[in-house]
Amino acid sequence: MSSNTSPSNAIVSQDPDILGGVAVFTGTRVPFETMIEYLEGGDSLDTFLGDFPSVHREQAIQALEWLRQLATSGKDPRASAA
């Protein structure tokens, strides 16, 4: 089983054997996109975390921070971590 983990401190990972390679929170089977859908739909982070207790608050916050950096820098923040 091979695993592709993003260099962003393994917040999100992809593995073809887990949900067909969909990006999930590392150590879970919860798709990263699900959190985005919750937030886009007006749900709070607490609601998401309550519905998916396998995702830790710190993971979710780190993922949101990573997205913020990506959006504000115009560059992939993973590139500087290499």
Secondary structure, 3 states (H helix, E strand, C coil): CCCEECCCCCCEEECCCCHHHCCEECCCCCEHHHHHHHHHCCCCHHHHHHHCCCCCHHHHHHHHHHHHHHHHHCCCCHHHHC
